[in-house]
Amino acid sequence: FFPLQSQLSQALNGLSDRAKEAKEFLVQLRNMVQQIQENSVEFEACLVAQCDALIDALNRRKAQLLSRVNKEHEHKLKVVRDQISHCTVKLRQTTGLMEYCLEVIKENDPSGFLQISDALIRRVHLTEDQWGKGTLTPRMTTDFDLNLDNAPLLQSIHQLDFVQMKVSSPVPAPPILQLEECCTHNNSATLSWKQPPLSTVQVEGYILELDDGNGGQFREVYVGKETMCTVDGLHFNSTYSARVKAFNKTGVSPYSKTLVLQTSEDTQSEEQTLPFPVPLERSQLRRMSPFSSTLNLQPSFPGRSYFELRSSAHQLSLHSSLQSLNSAGELIAWFSFDPGSAHADIIFSNDNLTVTCNSYDDRVVLGKTGFSKGLHYWELSIDRYDNHPDPAFGVARIDVLKDAMLGKDDKAWAMYVDNNRSWFMHNNSHTNRTEGGITKGATVGVLLDLTRRTLTFSINEDQQGPVAFENLEGLFFPAVSLNRNVQV
């Protein structure tokens, strides 16, 4: 009896040591959770600081890099929390066995003790073996093994990523402005450019920029594949600076040399000219003669865009460019959905006037026309609406996320709506729940007022909620997100 009792006591001493180590290990794991959280915050702050120190082009990549960090953060926490849970269960079982063995040791009946002592000893040894090598070793480090390479120059900014994901293909060379084909006529300017003759790098498109005619900041006036563009609606008797750059999947080239253009003197008052820049068609522009001022706008999309023009001189100025005024004197610019910038799951029909999707997930499609000034209104009709999905309508930047609901990132301002109610969403912030939804045959209206810098929505011609967004500035494209249960 006594030798067995001594043997069990010795075994319990070893198990007690393991239990003590396990308790210390649990404290270590819980400290790791806190340390991972602190390291994550610190890492994110460092990453944000690096991104903010660079130019605005880095902002598009910032969200993706932070997402990678957050995923790493969640992965580390999951591994450590799983290990905490597993270790806690084992420690509870070990502690229970120890308490039971201590009670058995106190048993005064030798025969009863002999009946269970062998089994208890085997169980104690087996439990101790389960705390074997590696069990009390963290499966995860608290460090974030991600290194941000911030060395590339600005022309390589689009390939910025964590170092293990660098893109190796080069960015394009800067385009060359063809001076013999660049000219001005009245208040229009025509720019022409080409790639360097020996350049072999693939180019996906070009970005043309003009200043405001008064030495102010440059603004984008055209993005597309064409190498010639005519810009209308400039101030008379003004000097504009123009420049162009090329881009592909890797990044953006340096700018071309800057070209200075002088518009003609106006025979009428300055009040009859339009402020710069007028909203321009950002899709493919027709190659035109140097003195042409006609944009390639085709009557197609039933969601019409209305520009509020307050004087007949303004109306006449734009009439020659856009070919269409309605009876109320409003300019009508027809546009269609843009297959070139849409998610691959979007399905186009009816000459790109109608869209649906082949995925149950939300996908984004943009209109071809971008707006930067003025008052614009368009409508979209719901051709099909099954199973109460949440399509979203609004405006977006050209680089908005295409594989998520419109408004999930900071590049879109949207209203998403089901059959009963709607919400406004920007940067994944949901606001202003409003009763009233959509059904098949409903009409959604979008009013973009870039004079007041506001965005307002309507359903079946009734305003839906308050003014949705304010302080809007920049270039915006009509945008929709939908899944396979919706057709607009």
Rosetta blueprint (number, residue, H / E / L):
1 F L
2 F H
3 P H
4 L H
5 Q H
6 S H
7 Q H
8 L H
9 S H
10 Q H
11 A H
12 L H
13 N H
14 G H
15 L H
16 S H
17 D H
18 R H
19 A H
20 K H
21 E H
22 A H
23 K H
24 E H
25 F H
26 L H
27 V H
28 Q H
29 L H
30 R H
31 N H
32 M H
33 V H
34 Q H
35 Q H
36 I H
37 Q H
38 E H
39 N H
40 S H
41 V H
42 E H
43 F H
44 E H
45 A H
46 C H
47 L H
48 V H
49 A H
50 Q H
51 C H
52 D H
53 A H
54 L L
55 I L
56 D H
57 A H
58 L H
59 N H
60 R H
61 R H
62 K H
63 A H
64 Q H
65 L H
66 L H
67 S H
68 R H
69 V H
70 N H
71 K H
72 E H
73 H H
74 E H
75 H H
76 K H
77 L H
78 K H
79 V H
80 V H
81 R H
82 D H
83 Q H
84 I H
85 S H
86 H H
87 C H
88 T H
89 V H
90 K H
91 L H
92 R H
93 Q H
94 T H
95 T H
96 G H
97 L H
98 M H
99 E H
100 Y H
101 C H
102 L H
103 E H
104 V H
105 I H
106 K L
107 E L
108 N L
109 D L
110 P H
111 S H
112 G H
113 F H
114 L H
115 Q H
116 I H
117 S H
118 D H
119 A H
120 L H
121 I H
122 R H
123 R H
124 V H
125 H H
126 L H
127 T H
128 E H
129 D H
130 Q H
131 W L
132 G L
133 K L
134 G L
135 T L
136 L L
137 T L
138 P L
139 R L
140 M L
141 T L
142 T L
143 D L
144 F L
145 D L
146 L L
147 N L
148 L E
149 D L
150 N L
151 A L
152 P L
153 L L
154 L H
155 Q H
156 S H
157 I H
158 H H
159 Q H
160 L L
161 D L
162 F E
163 V H
164 Q H
165 M H
166 K L
167 V L
168 S L
169 S L
170 P L
171 V L
172 P L
173 A L
174 P L
175 P L
176 I E
177 L E
178 Q L
179 L H
180 E H
181 E H
182 C L
183 C E
184 T E
185 H E
186 N L
187 N L
188 S E
189 A E
190 T E
191 L E
192 S E
193 W E
194 K E
195 Q L
196 P L
197 P L
198 L L
199 S L
200 T L
201 V L
202 Q L
203 V L
204 E L
205 G E
206 Y E
207 I E
208 L E
209 E E
210 L E
211 D L
212 D L
213 G L
214 N L
215 G L
216 G L
217 Q L
218 F L
219 R E
220 E E
221 V E
222 Y E
223 V E
224 G E
225 K L
226 E L
227 T L
228 M E
229 C E
230 T E
231 V E
232 D L
233 G L
234 L L
235 H L
236 F L
237 N L
238 S L
239 T E
240 Y E
241 S E
242 A E
243 R E
244 V E
245 K E
246 A E
247 F E
248 N L
249 K L
250 T L
251 G L
252 V E
253 S L
254 P L
255 Y L
256 S L
257 K L
258 T L
259 L E
260 V E
261 L E
262 Q E
263 T L
264 S L
265 E L
266 D L
267 T L
268 Q L
269 S L
270 E H
271 E H
272 Q H
273 T L
274 L L
275 P L
276 F L
277 P L
278 V L
279 P L
280 L L
281 E E
282 R L
283 S L
284 Q L
285 L L
286 R L
287 R L
288 M L
289 S L
290 P L
291 F L
292 S L
293 S L
294 T L
295 L L
296 N L
297 L L
298 Q L
299 P L
300 S L
301 F L
302 P L
303 G L
304 R L
305 S E
306 Y E
307 F E
308 E L
309 L L
310 R L
311 S L
312 S H
313 A H
314 H H
315 Q H
316 L H
317 S H
318 L H
319 H H
320 S H
321 S H
322 L H
323 Q L
324 S L
325 L E
326 N L
327 S L
328 A L
329 G L
330 E L
331 L E
332 I E
333 A E
334 W L
335 F L
336 S L
337 F E
338 D L
339 P L
340 G L
341 S L
342 A L
343 H L
344 A L
345 D L
346 I E
347 I E
348 F E
349 S E
350 N L
351 D L
352 N L
353 L L
354 T E
355 V E
356 T E
357 C E
358 N L
359 S L
360 Y L
361 D L
362 D L
363 R E
364 V E
365 V E
366 L E
367 G E
368 K L
369 T E
370 G L
371 F E
372 S L
373 K L
374 G L
375 L E
376 H E
377 Y E
378 W E
379 E E
380 L E
381 S E
382 I L
383 D L
384 R E
385 Y E
386 D L
387 N L
388 H L
389 P L
390 D L
391 P L
392 A E
393 F E
394 G E
395 V E
396 A E
397 R L
398 I L
399 D L
400 V L
401 L L
402 K L
403 D L
404 A L
405 M L
406 L L
407 G L
408 K L
409 D L
410 D L
411 K L
412 A E
413 W E
414 A E
415 M E
416 Y E
417 V E
418 D L
419 N L
420 N L
421 R E
422 S E
423 W E
424 F E
425 M E
426 H E
427 N L
428 N L
429 S E
430 H E
431 T E
432 N E
433 R E
434 T E
435 E E
436 G L
437 G L
438 I L
439 T L
440 K L
441 G L
442 A L
443 T E
444 V E
445 G E
446 V E
447 L E
448 L E
449 D E
450 L L
451 T L
452 R L
453 R L
454 T E
455 L E
456 T E
457 F E
458 S E
459 I E
460 N L
461 E L
462 D E
463 Q E
464 Q L
465 G L
466 P L
467 V L
468 A L
469 F E
470 E L
471 N L
472 L L
473 E L
474 G L
475 L L
476 F E
477 F E
478 P E
479 A E
480 V E
481 S E
482 L E
483 N L
484 R L
485 N L
486 V E
487 Q E
488 V L
